[in-house]
Every structure is written in structure tokens, then in C-alpha cells.
Amino acid sequence: MAVSTIGDMRQHFLTTRHNTALKNELNTLVQELTTGEVADLTSHLGGAQTTLAGVDRQLQMLGQFSQANAETGHLLSVMQTALAGINGHRDTASGKLLTIDASSTPSQISAASSIASSSFEATVQTLNLRSGDRAMFGGNDLDGNPLANGDDMLAALRAQVTGLTTAADIDAAIDTWFDAPGGGFETDGYQGDTNGYLNRATAANQAVEIGVRADDQDIRDTLKSLAKGALAGDTMLSLDINTQRELQMKAGVDLLSSASSMVGVQARLGYAQAQVEEAAVRTFAQESSYGIMRNNLVSADPFETATRLQSIQLQLETHYTLTARLSRLSLTEYLR
């Protein structure tokens, strides 16, 4: 009768290979149980791999839109805060200028002029604020400051009205500097982009327009009125007190009237914020939907995986027990 034998080296090789296979399968099952995903997606999905690739592309795109919407939402929030600050400067200057009347003293006019001047400077600085090192109120020009320095603009306005003596003439000259096409404000004041508003993508084939710039008429009107109040008390112009009073009284009324216009500017930003929030909600819903779809494609059944894990663990323990017993089998041990 033929006897089949396995040499010691071959036995050792077979034992080691079997041990390695069991360990590898055990590690794979532990990974699947931990991550909840099948380790070998190729054999698990078969022809559905294209579907998974498409789902992954959609999730990547949606993730990018989600991040973009978060950044745009932050930008709009910072812009709203800036506009609220400008409105505060307008309120402060308006409140002081409205106290000026036909009996106001030179010191009262000087104090109102000082507050109007500081409010003008603060408004310009606010409009030049940046979010993430990008200009907010310069349209598509994100690099440079939208407005020139406040002192420089007041100096240009001072030169514009030098020699004028009546409040009506000074008022008209300042209006012209700010409002005339190609005038002082457009050439020396506003330095941003004039070819449209900043647009930010919110979803595929969808974008939101951030329709506020530092050269918008509503903002110009606020700057204009602040400048009038500031220049009225400018000692370099040597205006008579009646002209100063008249100019400051008109500036105070104009600033009060511009409150509703600034609310309209904030409303435009609020509309853009609502659009971004709606897009963010839609994107989140789509991400959740595609996430569920992906999970259904790649998820490993936890009960089946745990059962297989327990079975492999038992096989490995049995293998170790048998290996230990076989290692002790020898003629010497038998004869003892």
C-alpha cells in the first residue's frame, strides 16, 4: 500500500501559508466591520463600479459647492456688518449736524465738522475693508482698495470748492464731483471695477450676484453728505458762518434722508444671502442623498461580517491548537 507523506519543510510551508491566509482574511473583516465598507469593491460591485465613480464625482462637486457657499455666506455676512457700521457713522454725523441751526456758534460748527470728517474717514476705511485679503466693495477687482484715501478725497473736494462762497454753489460743486460721469469721484475716488458686480457660483449653472459696490449711488450720497458737513467747517476754506450753518444743516437733512437708501443696500445683500442659504440647503440635501446612495453601494452587512469574523477567529484558534499539537508529535515524545 502506497503511503503519502509530507516533508517537514513542506508541512511548515503549508502551515504558514494557511496561517497567513486566515490572518489576512481576519484583518479584512476587521477593516470592513470598523469602516462599514467592503474592502474588495471590485468583486463586490462588478459592473456597478461606473455608478460608484459617478456618485463619487457628484459628491466631490457638491463638496466644492458647499465650501464655496460657506465662503460666500461669510463674505456677505462681513459685508452686512460693514454696512451696519457705515450706517452707524451716518447716524452719528446726522445726529450732530441736525443740531446746527441759525444760532449755532463757530465752536458748534467746528465740532459738527470734526464728527462729519471722522465719519467720512471711517466710512471710507470700512468700504476698503477686506475679507480673506480680498476687497469686498470693489466689484470684480478683489486686489486693490475700492476707494482712495479719505484725506486725499477731502483734499480734492477742497480744491473743487475753493473760491466758492455760497452754500448753494459749494453744494452743487460737491454733487458734481461725486455724481458727474467721469468726474472727480470716478477718476480719483473710486478705484474698483466698473464692469459689473461680483458673481459667485452656488450650484451647477447657478450663481449669486453680490450687487453692492463702493461707487453705488446710495453709498455716494452718504459720502457726499458727510463731505459737505466736513468741509463746511474747514478753516482752509474761510467760509462765513451763515454759509457754514446752511451747508451743515443741508448735510444733516441729506444724511437723514439717505437712511432708507442704505437700508435698500442692505436689503440687496440680504437677498443675496437668502439665495446662498437656499443653495446651501439644496447642496446639503443632495450630498445626503448621494451619500446614502454611495453607502448602499459600498457598505458591508455588519451582521454577515461579524458572523464571518467569528468563524475566521475560531478557525485561526483551531489552527494554532493543531499546530501546537503537531509540533509536539515525535517518536521520542511517543516513547516517553
Residue frames relative to the residue before (quaternion, step in Angstrom):
aa qw qx qy qz dx dy dz
M 1.0000 0.0000 0.0000 0.0000 0.00 0.00 0.00
A 0.4190 -0.7193 0.5004 0.2379 3.53 -0.85 1.05
V 0.1905 -0.7782 0.5913 0.0925 3.56 -1.00 0.85
S 0.2429 -0.7703 0.5756 0.1278 3.56 -0.75 1.08
T 0.0398 -0.8095 0.5854 -0.0190 3.54 -0.71 1.06
I 0.2244 -0.7351 0.6245 0.1389 3.53 -1.28 0.53
G 0.4262 -0.7239 0.4874 0.2383 3.56 -0.70 1.08
D 0.6708 -0.5244 0.3484 0.3921 3.54 -1.24 0.47
M 0.6652 0.5043 -0.3113 0.4542 3.58 0.94 -0.89
R 0.6652 0.4938 -0.3062 0.4688 3.55 0.95 -0.87
Q 0.6245 0.5368 -0.3299 0.4615 3.55 1.05 -0.76
H 0.6412 0.5210 -0.3097 0.4706 3.55 1.02 -0.85
F 0.6499 0.5204 -0.3120 0.4577 3.59 0.99 -0.87
L 0.6726 0.4978 -0.2958 0.4608 3.58 0.89 -0.94
T 0.6459 0.5245 -0.3132 0.4578 3.54 1.00 -0.85
T 0.6674 0.5058 -0.2920 0.4620 3.56 0.95 -0.96
R 0.6591 0.5124 -0.3101 0.4547 3.57 0.94 -0.90
H 0.6551 0.5047 -0.3086 0.4701 3.57 0.96 -0.84
N 0.6387 0.5301 -0.3144 0.4607 3.56 1.03 -0.85
T 0.6613 0.5100 -0.2982 0.4623 3.58 0.98 -0.91
A 0.6456 0.5275 -0.3179 0.4515 3.56 0.97 -0.86
L 0.6631 0.4994 -0.3023 0.4685 3.57 0.95 -0.86
K 0.6518 0.5131 -0.3147 0.4613 3.59 1.00 -0.83
N 0.6479 0.5245 -0.3171 0.4523 3.57 0.96 -0.88
E 0.6708 0.4849 -0.2978 0.4757 3.54 0.95 -0.90
L 0.6217 0.5391 -0.3347 0.4591 3.57 1.06 -0.75
N 0.6646 0.4990 -0.3015 0.4673 3.60 0.93 -0.91
T 0.6296 0.5343 -0.3285 0.4585 3.57 1.05 -0.80
L 0.6778 0.4880 -0.2899 0.4674 3.57 0.91 -0.88
V 0.6155 0.5304 -0.3407 0.4731 3.59 1.06 -0.72
Q 0.6460 0.5187 -0.3108 0.4659 3.58 0.99 -0.89
E 0.6735 0.4929 -0.2984 0.4630 3.59 0.91 -0.90
L 0.6639 0.4976 -0.3088 0.4651 3.56 0.99 -0.81
T 0.6667 0.5055 -0.2922 0.4632 3.57 1.08 -0.75
T 0.7667 0.3660 -0.1888 0.4925 3.59 0.82 -1.03
G 0.3882 -0.7267 0.4818 0.2984 3.56 1.12 -0.56
E 0.6653 0.4730 -0.3008 0.4931 3.58 1.29 0.12
V 0.5438 -0.6042 0.4762 0.3354 3.51 -1.19 0.68
A 0.4561 -0.7060 0.4717 0.2663 3.57 -0.89 0.93
D 0.7656 0.2862 -0.1559 0.5546 3.59 0.89 -0.91
L 0.1547 -0.8354 0.5236 0.0633 3.55 0.15 1.32
T 0.5864 0.6059 -0.3710 0.3891 3.59 1.08 -0.68
S 0.7357 0.3936 -0.2352 0.4985 3.56 0.78 -1.00
H 0.6295 0.5507 -0.3358 0.4332 3.58 1.12 -0.65
L 0.7622 0.3926 -0.2024 0.4733 3.58 0.88 -0.97
G 0.1895 -0.7917 0.5552 0.1706 3.56 0.98 -0.76
G 0.8436 -0.1026 0.1047 0.5166 3.60 -0.69 -1.07
A 0.5921 0.5959 -0.3638 0.4025 3.58 1.24 -0.17
Q 0.3850 0.7372 -0.4825 0.2747 3.60 1.23 0.16
T 0.6026 0.5574 -0.3536 0.4485 3.59 1.10 -0.66
T 0.6281 0.5364 -0.3254 0.4603 3.54 1.05 -0.80
L 0.6521 0.5117 -0.3096 0.4659 3.57 0.96 -0.89
A 0.6406 0.5235 -0.3267 0.4570 3.58 0.97 -0.86
G 0.6528 0.5121 -0.3097 0.4644 3.59 0.99 -0.80
V 0.6419 0.5158 -0.3145 0.4722 3.56 1.01 -0.83
D 0.6513 0.5160 -0.3120 0.4608 3.59 0.96 -0.85
R 0.6371 0.5184 -0.3305 0.4649 3.59 1.02 -0.76
Q 0.6487 0.5133 -0.3151 0.4653 3.57 0.97 -0.84
L 0.6587 0.5075 -0.3094 0.4613 3.59 0.95 -0.85
Q 0.6351 0.5220 -0.3280 0.4653 3.58 1.03 -0.77
M 0.6639 0.4999 -0.2991 0.4688 3.58 0.93 -0.93
L 0.6677 0.4999 -0.2990 0.4635 3.58 0.92 -0.91
G 0.6158 0.5465 -0.3383 0.4557 3.56 1.09 -0.69
Q 0.6447 0.5127 -0.3126 0.4731 3.56 1.06 -0.80
F 0.6587 0.4914 -0.3088 0.4788 3.58 0.97 -0.83
S 0.6200 0.5489 -0.3401 0.4458 3.57 1.04 -0.76
Q 0.6645 0.4870 -0.2959 0.4835 3.57 0.98 -0.87
A 0.6452 0.5238 -0.3173 0.4568 3.58 0.98 -0.88
N 0.6579 0.5068 -0.3110 0.4622 3.59 0.96 -0.83
A 0.6286 0.5254 -0.3359 0.4647 3.56 1.05 -0.74
E 0.6642 0.4968 -0.3021 0.4698 3.59 0.98 -0.86
T 0.6580 0.4996 -0.3101 0.4704 3.58 0.97 -0.86
G 0.6324 0.5313 -0.3271 0.4591 3.57 1.00 -0.81
H 0.6456 0.5069 -0.3174 0.4749 3.58 1.01 -0.81
L 0.6326 0.5365 -0.3269 0.4529 3.58 0.97 -0.87
L 0.6805 0.4892 -0.2877 0.4635 3.58 0.86 -0.96
S 0.6315 0.5320 -0.3300 0.4575 3.56 1.05 -0.75
V 0.6570 0.4947 -0.3070 0.4789 3.58 0.98 -0.85
M 0.6367 0.5230 -0.3251 0.4642 3.59 1.03 -0.78
Q 0.6350 0.5191 -0.3322 0.4657 3.59 1.00 -0.77
T 0.6379 0.5184 -0.3229 0.4691 3.57 1.02 -0.81
A 0.6396 0.5261 -0.3169 0.4623 3.57 1.04 -0.83
L 0.6649 0.4964 -0.3043 0.4679 3.59 0.94 -0.86
A 0.6159 0.5315 -0.3429 0.4697 3.57 1.08 -0.70
G 0.6340 0.5242 -0.3212 0.4691 3.57 1.07 -0.76
I 0.6378 0.5192 -0.3186 0.4713 3.58 1.00 -0.85
N 0.6426 0.5204 -0.3155 0.4655 3.56 0.99 -0.83
G 0.6244 0.5322 -0.3303 0.4667 3.55 1.12 -0.69
H 0.6448 0.5002 -0.3201 0.4812 3.60 0.99 -0.81
R 0.6327 0.5304 -0.3259 0.4605 3.58 1.02 -0.82
D 0.6488 0.5237 -0.3109 0.4562 3.59 0.95 -0.90
T 0.6617 0.5203 -0.3084 0.4431 3.56 0.91 -0.97
A 0.6949 0.4649 -0.2771 0.4734 3.57 0.85 -0.99
S 0.6434 0.5299 -0.3243 0.4472 3.57 0.95 -0.86
G 0.6515 0.5280 -0.3152 0.4442 3.56 0.91 -0.90
K 0.6854 0.4686 -0.2865 0.4781 3.57 0.97 -0.81
L 0.6793 0.4981 -0.2990 0.4485 3.60 0.89 -0.91
L 0.6451 0.5338 -0.3257 0.4391 3.59 1.07 -0.66
T 0.5920 0.5568 -0.3754 0.4457 3.59 1.24 -0.17
I 0.5622 0.6000 -0.3844 0.4197 3.58 1.28 -0.26
D 0.0802 0.7783 -0.6188 0.0697 3.57 -0.94 0.96
A 0.7819 -0.3666 0.2359 0.4456 3.55 -1.29 -0.14
S 0.7169 0.4303 -0.2556 0.4854 3.59 1.21 -0.35
S 0.4042 0.7403 -0.4629 0.2726 3.62 1.26 0.05
T 0.4184 -0.7185 0.5123 0.2150 3.53 -1.05 0.85
P 0.6728 -0.4870 0.3583 0.4264 3.60 -1.22 0.30
S 0.6505 0.5119 -0.3316 0.4525 3.61 0.98 -0.76
Q 0.6367 0.5116 -0.3263 0.4758 3.61 1.05 -0.70
I 0.6358 0.5124 -0.3189 0.4812 3.57 1.03 -0.80
S 0.6506 0.5180 -0.3123 0.4592 3.58 0.98 -0.85
A 0.6516 0.5116 -0.3136 0.4640 3.59 1.00 -0.84
A 0.6566 0.4978 -0.3091 0.4748 3.59 0.98 -0.84
S 0.6328 0.5299 -0.3240 0.4624 3.56 1.05 -0.79
S 0.6445 0.5283 -0.3164 0.4532 3.58 0.98 -0.84
I 0.6703 0.4822 -0.3017 0.4767 3.59 0.95 -0.86
A 0.6401 0.5147 -0.3279 0.4668 3.60 0.99 -0.79
S 0.6516 0.5207 -0.3085 0.4572 3.57 1.01 -0.84
S 0.6797 0.4712 -0.2932 0.4797 3.59 0.90 -0.91
S 0.6302 0.5210 -0.3333 0.4694 3.60 1.09 -0.67
F 0.6098 0.5371 -0.3385 0.4744 3.58 1.08 -0.73
E 0.6649 0.5000 -0.2947 0.4701 3.59 0.89 -0.98
A 0.6757 0.4971 -0.2971 0.4560 3.59 0.88 -0.95
T 0.6389 0.5225 -0.3271 0.4601 3.60 1.02 -0.77
V 0.6442 0.5083 -0.3162 0.4761 3.58 0.98 -0.85
Q 0.6548 0.5087 -0.3117 0.4640 3.58 0.92 -0.87
T 0.6436 0.5230 -0.3196 0.4583 3.58 1.00 -0.81
L 0.6745 0.4851 -0.2923 0.4736 3.58 0.95 -0.85
N 0.6843 0.4505 -0.2827 0.4989 3.58 1.22 -0.38
L 0.3921 0.7151 -0.4899 0.3080 3.59 1.26 0.13
R 0.2630 -0.7680 0.5694 0.1296 3.54 -1.22 0.61
S 0.2026 -0.7414 0.6257 0.1331 3.54 -1.24 0.54
G 0.8224 -0.0351 -0.0167 0.5676 3.56 -0.47 1.19
D 0.6449 -0.5452 0.2940 0.4477 3.58 1.07 0.85
R 0.6158 0.5020 -0.3697 0.4817 3.58 1.14 0.56
A 0.4970 -0.6523 0.4847 0.3042 3.54 -1.00 0.88
M 0.3415 -0.7727 0.5069 0.1713 3.57 -1.01 0.81
F 0.7968 0.3096 -0.1383 0.5000 3.58 1.01 -0.78
G 0.5488 0.6263 -0.3923 0.3906 3.58 1.13 0.58
G 0.5588 -0.5994 0.3970 0.4134 3.58 1.18 0.41
N 0.8147 -0.2269 0.1820 0.5017 3.57 -0.91 -0.94
D 0.5595 0.5502 -0.4036 0.4705 3.58 1.27 0.03
L 0.0896 -0.8464 0.5249 0.0017 3.54 -0.20 1.30
D 0.6321 0.5901 -0.3169 0.3897 3.58 1.24 -0.26
G 0.7905 0.3188 -0.1721 0.4937 3.58 0.63 -1.10
N 0.6041 -0.5306 0.4371 0.4031 3.56 -1.32 0.20
P 0.5056 -0.6715 0.4430 0.3119 3.62 -0.86 0.85
L 0.8018 0.2245 -0.1021 0.5444 3.59 1.01 -0.80
A 0.5304 -0.5931 0.4998 0.3422 3.51 -1.25 0.53
N 0.6949 -0.4508 0.3482 0.4390 3.55 -1.31 0.20
G 0.5704 -0.6305 0.4093 0.3310 3.57 -0.99 0.85
D 0.6404 0.5263 -0.3235 0.4563 3.59 0.97 -0.84
D 0.6526 0.5194 -0.3173 0.4513 3.57 0.99 -0.85
M 0.6610 0.4980 -0.3171 0.4632 3.59 0.96 -0.79
L 0.6508 0.4966 -0.3234 0.4745 3.60 0.98 -0.78
A 0.6220 0.5304 -0.3419 0.4636 3.60 1.07 -0.68
A 0.6489 0.5040 -0.3139 0.4758 3.59 1.01 -0.83
L 0.6546 0.4993 -0.3107 0.4750 3.59 1.01 -0.76
R 0.6128 0.5475 -0.3455 0.4531 3.58 1.05 -0.75
A 0.6543 0.4976 -0.3055 0.4806 3.58 1.00 -0.86
Q 0.6260 0.5638 -0.3264 0.4285 3.59 1.11 -0.76
V 0.7860 0.3347 -0.1652 0.4929 3.59 0.96 -0.82
T 0.4146 0.7114 -0.4789 0.3045 3.59 1.23 -0.05
G 0.7642 0.3238 -0.2676 0.4894 3.56 -0.85 0.98
L 0.6121 0.5247 -0.3503 0.4767 3.57 1.26 -0.34
T 0.2123 -0.8284 0.5127 0.0768 3.56 -0.93 0.86
T 0.7094 0.4200 -0.2767 0.4938 3.61 1.12 -0.39
A 0.6018 -0.5775 0.4182 0.3598 3.55 -1.19 0.64
A 0.6387 0.5392 -0.3294 0.4391 3.58 1.00 -0.80
D 0.6706 0.4916 -0.3030 0.4656 3.59 0.94 -0.86
I 0.6573 0.4998 -0.3091 0.4718 3.58 0.96 -0.87
D 0.6287 0.5392 -0.3192 0.4605 3.56 0.99 -0.88
A 0.6831 0.4827 -0.2832 0.4691 3.60 0.89 -0.93
A 0.6508 0.5227 -0.3197 0.4483 3.59 0.99 -0.81
I 0.6572 0.4892 -0.3115 0.4814 3.59 0.99 -0.80
D 0.6098 0.5414 -0.3451 0.4647 3.59 1.04 -0.77
T 0.6631 0.5093 -0.3041 0.4565 3.57 0.91 -0.93
W 0.6422 0.5318 -0.3314 0.4416 3.59 0.93 -0.87
F 0.7290 0.4300 -0.2398 0.4756 3.57 0.95 -0.86
D 0.8122 0.3706 -0.1469 0.4258 3.58 0.84 -0.98
A 0.5916 0.6068 -0.3848 0.3656 3.63 1.04 -0.61
P 0.4946 -0.6386 0.4919 0.3251 3.63 -0.93 0.84
G 0.8203 0.1394 -0.1462 0.5350 3.54 -0.76 1.07
G 0.4356 0.7143 -0.4419 0.3237 3.57 1.28 0.26
G 0.8109 -0.3200 0.1991 0.4477 3.51 -1.36 -0.17
F 0.6714 0.4993 -0.3215 0.4435 3.58 0.88 -0.87
E 0.7006 0.4748 -0.2797 0.4534 3.59 0.90 -0.87
T 0.7236 0.4133 -0.2524 0.4917 3.60 1.10 -0.55
D 0.8162 0.2415 -0.1020 0.5149 3.60 0.95 -0.85
G 0.6950 0.4863 -0.2816 0.4486 3.59 1.16 -0.46
Y 0.7855 0.2662 -0.1369 0.5417 3.56 0.59 -1.17
Q 0.1152 -0.8248 0.5534 0.0083 3.56 -0.78 1.09
G 0.5324 0.6585 -0.3926 0.3587 3.58 1.26 0.04
D 0.7079 -0.4229 0.3518 0.4430 3.55 -1.34 -0.32
T 0.2008 -0.7969 0.5623 0.0922 3.57 -1.03 0.82
N 0.5770 0.6352 -0.3467 0.3787 3.58 1.28 0.07
G 0.8020 -0.1811 0.1018 0.5600 3.59 1.10 0.46
Y 0.5503 -0.6048 0.4651 0.3393 3.50 -1.35 0.00
L 0.6155 -0.5478 0.4240 0.3759 3.52 -1.32 0.38
N 0.1188 -0.7807 0.6118 0.0470 3.57 -0.95 0.98
R 0.0893 -0.7854 0.6118 0.0300 3.55 -1.02 0.85
A 0.4517 -0.6859 0.5044 0.2665 3.57 -0.91 0.97
T 0.1523 -0.7952 0.5824 0.0724 3.56 -0.99 0.88
A 0.7697 -0.0419 0.0443 0.6355 3.58 1.24 -0.47
A 0.7017 -0.4185 0.3298 0.4730 3.57 -1.29 0.03
N 0.8545 0.0230 -0.0714 0.5139 3.56 -0.80 1.13
Q 0.6613 0.4425 -0.3212 0.5136 3.58 1.18 0.53
A 0.0272 0.7901 -0.6106 0.0462 3.55 -1.06 0.81
V 0.3044 -0.7210 0.5887 0.2021 3.54 -1.27 0.41
E 0.3075 -0.7431 0.5681 0.1749 3.55 -1.03 0.83
I 0.2396 -0.7484 0.6035 0.1352 3.56 -0.85 1.03
G 0.0975 -0.8915 0.4424 -0.0009 3.50 0.33 1.37
V 0.5592 0.5547 -0.4328 0.4385 3.59 0.75 1.01
R 0.0456 0.7718 -0.6323 0.0501 3.55 -0.94 1.01
A 0.6295 -0.5668 0.3844 0.3670 3.55 -1.24 0.44
D 0.6881 0.4521 -0.2963 0.4840 3.61 1.21 -0.27
D 0.3592 0.7228 -0.5111 0.2955 3.60 1.21 0.25
Q 0.6139 -0.6051 0.3625 0.3544 3.57 -1.02 0.82
D 0.6326 0.5441 -0.3427 0.4316 3.59 0.95 -0.78
I 0.6772 0.4640 -0.2866 0.4939 3.56 1.02 -0.80
R 0.6009 0.5503 -0.3543 0.4588 3.59 1.05 -0.72
D 0.6497 0.5329 -0.3233 0.4351 3.58 0.92 -0.91
T 0.6467 0.5065 -0.3202 0.4720 3.58 1.00 -0.78
L 0.6578 0.4974 -0.3039 0.4771 3.58 0.91 -0.91
K 0.6336 0.5563 -0.3148 0.4359 3.55 0.99 -0.91
S 0.6951 0.4698 -0.2784 0.4676 3.59 0.83 -0.97
L 0.6304 0.5205 -0.3335 0.4695 3.58 1.03 -0.75
A 0.6451 0.5219 -0.3179 0.4587 3.58 1.00 -0.82
K 0.6333 0.5285 -0.3352 0.4552 3.59 0.97 -0.78
G 0.6697 0.4963 -0.2982 0.4651 3.56 0.93 -0.89
A 0.6601 0.5106 -0.3065 0.4578 3.56 1.06 -0.77
L 0.7191 0.4611 -0.2589 0.4509 3.59 0.84 -0.99
A 0.5317 0.6416 -0.4101 0.3708 3.60 1.16 -0.48
G 0.7732 0.3181 -0.1768 0.5194 3.58 1.00 -0.76
D 0.3744 0.7330 -0.4870 0.2923 3.59 1.25 0.29
T 0.3856 -0.7571 0.4813 0.2152 3.59 -0.52 1.17
M 0.5951 0.5863 -0.3652 0.4108 3.60 1.15 -0.52
L 0.6647 0.5006 -0.3041 0.4637 3.60 1.18 -0.47
S 0.2232 -0.8263 0.4912 0.1619 3.62 1.28 -0.37
L 0.2128 0.7881 -0.5444 0.1929 3.56 0.86 0.98
D 0.4954 -0.6343 0.4845 0.3428 3.56 -1.12 0.60
I 0.6752 -0.5607 0.3091 0.3662 3.54 -1.17 0.66
N 0.6299 0.5326 -0.3496 0.4443 3.60 1.02 -0.65
T 0.6311 0.5149 -0.3236 0.4816 3.60 1.06 -0.77
Q 0.6348 0.5323 -0.3231 0.4575 3.56 0.99 -0.86
R 0.6666 0.5058 -0.3026 0.4564 3.57 0.86 -0.98
E 0.6779 0.5088 -0.2942 0.4416 3.56 0.83 -1.01
L 0.6732 0.4992 -0.2956 0.4585 3.55 0.95 -0.91
Q 0.6817 0.4761 -0.2945 0.4711 3.59 0.94 -0.82
M 0.6185 0.5353 -0.3523 0.4547 3.59 1.00 -0.70
K 0.6643 0.4861 -0.3047 0.4791 3.59 0.96 -0.84
A 0.6313 0.5359 -0.3344 0.4500 3.59 1.01 -0.82
G 0.6511 0.5212 -0.3185 0.4505 3.59 0.98 -0.81
V 0.6583 0.4956 -0.3054 0.4772 3.58 0.97 -0.86
D 0.6538 0.5156 -0.3164 0.4546 3.60 0.96 -0.86
L 0.6465 0.5116 -0.3216 0.4657 3.58 0.99 -0.78
L 0.6344 0.5162 -0.3278 0.4729 3.57 1.02 -0.77
S 0.6709 0.5031 -0.2952 0.4579 3.58 0.99 -0.85
S 0.6643 0.5284 -0.3107 0.4278 3.59 1.09 -0.67
A 0.4247 0.7154 -0.4625 0.3065 3.60 1.26 -0.10
S 0.6781 0.4880 -0.2991 0.4612 3.59 0.88 -0.93
S 0.6236 0.5412 -0.3416 0.4490 3.58 1.07 -0.70
M 0.6637 0.4938 -0.3033 0.4729 3.58 0.97 -0.83
V 0.5904 0.5415 -0.3643 0.4748 3.57 1.13 -0.58
G 0.6312 0.5327 -0.3238 0.4615 3.57 1.06 -0.75
V 0.6194 0.5293 -0.3371 0.4717 3.59 1.05 -0.75
Q 0.6670 0.4925 -0.2967 0.4739 3.57 0.93 -0.91
A 0.6212 0.5454 -0.3388 0.4494 3.58 1.09 -0.71
R 0.6222 0.5354 -0.3451 0.4550 3.59 1.03 -0.74
L 0.6563 0.4845 -0.3055 0.4910 3.55 1.00 -0.79
G 0.6272 0.5446 -0.3340 0.4454 3.56 1.05 -0.77
Y 0.6248 0.5253 -0.3345 0.4709 3.57 1.05 -0.72
A 0.6464 0.5035 -0.3158 0.4784 3.57 0.98 -0.82
Q 0.6278 0.5312 -0.3359 0.4592 3.60 1.01 -0.77
A 0.6436 0.5191 -0.3239 0.4598 3.58 0.95 -0.83
Q 0.6407 0.5238 -0.3250 0.4577 3.59 0.99 -0.80
V 0.6631 0.5012 -0.3014 0.4673 3.57 0.95 -0.89
E 0.6504 0.5149 -0.3185 0.4587 3.59 0.96 -0.83
E 0.6427 0.5101 -0.3214 0.4727 3.58 1.00 -0.81
A 0.6539 0.5050 -0.3098 0.4706 3.57 0.97 -0.85
A 0.6373 0.5302 -0.3255 0.4547 3.59 1.03 -0.78
V 0.6436 0.5134 -0.3167 0.4711 3.59 1.03 -0.81
R 0.6522 0.5050 -0.3151 0.4694 3.59 0.95 -0.88
T 0.6559 0.5154 -0.3128 0.4543 3.57 0.94 -0.89
F 0.6424 0.5204 -0.3239 0.4600 3.57 0.97 -0.84
A 0.6511 0.5147 -0.3136 0.4614 3.57 0.97 -0.87
Q 0.6627 0.4930 -0.3067 0.4729 3.58 0.97 -0.84
E 0.6230 0.5298 -0.3396 0.4646 3.59 1.02 -0.77
S 0.6515 0.5117 -0.3163 0.4622 3.58 0.95 -0.84
S 0.6549 0.5228 -0.3086 0.4501 3.57 0.96 -0.89
Y 0.6963 0.4493 -0.2696 0.4905 3.57 0.88 -0.96
G 0.6025 0.5549 -0.3597 0.4469 3.58 1.11 -0.59
I 0.6432 0.5026 -0.3154 0.4840 3.58 1.01 -0.80
M 0.6361 0.5350 -0.3213 0.4538 3.56 1.00 -0.87
R 0.6696 0.4906 -0.2986 0.4709 3.57 0.94 -0.90
N 0.6392 0.5362 -0.3241 0.4460 3.56 0.98 -0.84
N 0.6470 0.5175 -0.3176 0.4612 3.58 1.02 -0.77
L 0.6624 0.5139 -0.3035 0.4528 3.57 1.12 -0.67
V 0.8225 0.2919 -0.1134 0.4748 3.57 0.83 -0.97
S 0.5251 0.6736 -0.4178 0.3099 3.60 1.15 -0.27
A 0.3294 -0.7127 0.5896 0.1897 3.52 -1.18 0.73
D 0.4979 -0.6517 0.4805 0.3106 3.58 -0.98 0.90
P 0.3933 -0.7607 0.4550 0.2443 3.64 -0.41 1.14
F 0.6469 0.5147 -0.3340 0.4528 3.61 1.01 -0.75
E 0.6706 0.4905 -0.2952 0.4718 3.57 0.91 -0.95
T 0.6560 0.5125 -0.3132 0.4571 3.58 0.96 -0.85
A 0.6605 0.5018 -0.3115 0.4635 3.59 0.93 -0.86
T 0.6351 0.5269 -0.3258 0.4614 3.59 1.03 -0.79
R 0.6691 0.4886 -0.2932 0.4771 3.57 0.93 -0.91
L 0.6255 0.5458 -0.3296 0.4497 3.56 1.05 -0.79
Q 0.6602 0.4994 -0.3037 0.4718 3.55 0.96 -0.88
S 0.6448 0.5252 -0.3174 0.4556 3.56 1.03 -0.81
I 0.6685 0.4877 -0.2982 0.4759 3.60 0.91 -0.90
Q 0.6234 0.5402 -0.3398 0.4517 3.56 1.01 -0.78
L 0.6511 0.5066 -0.3057 0.4754 3.57 0.99 -0.84
Q 0.6406 0.5223 -0.3190 0.4637 3.60 1.00 -0.84
L 0.6637 0.5042 -0.3083 0.4584 3.57 0.97 -0.87
E 0.6464 0.5068 -0.3226 0.4704 3.58 0.98 -0.80
T 0.6413 0.5148 -0.3175 0.4722 3.58 1.01 -0.83
H 0.6297 0.5417 -0.3246 0.4524 3.57 1.02 -0.85
Y 0.6602 0.5000 -0.3107 0.4665 3.57 0.94 -0.91
T 0.6456 0.5273 -0.3217 0.4491 3.60 0.98 -0.84
L 0.6855 0.4763 -0.2840 0.4718 3.59 0.88 -0.95
T 0.6308 0.5337 -0.3368 0.4514 3.56 1.00 -0.79
A 0.6492 0.5149 -0.3164 0.4618 3.55 0.98 -0.87
R 0.6682 0.4910 -0.3095 0.4655 3.58 0.94 -0.81
L 0.6546 0.5159 -0.3172 0.4525 3.60 0.91 -0.84
S 0.6394 0.5418 -0.3310 0.4338 3.56 1.07 -0.75
R 0.6935 0.4602 -0.2808 0.4779 3.58 1.19 -0.46
L 0.5409 0.6255 -0.4029 0.3922 3.65 1.26 -0.11
S 0.2939 0.7118 -0.5953 0.2295 3.57 -0.70 1.18
L 0.6447 -0.5192 0.3832 0.4099 3.59 -1.24 0.42
T 0.6340 0.5478 -0.3341 0.4316 3.56 0.97 -0.85
E 0.6771 0.4850 -0.2984 0.4661 3.54 0.93 -0.94
Y 0.6367 0.5369 -0.3276 0.4461 3.59 1.09 -0.72
L 0.7031 0.4834 -0.2637 0.4500 3.58 0.97 -0.89
R 0.5485 0.6307 -0.4036 0.3721 3.59 1.16 -0.36
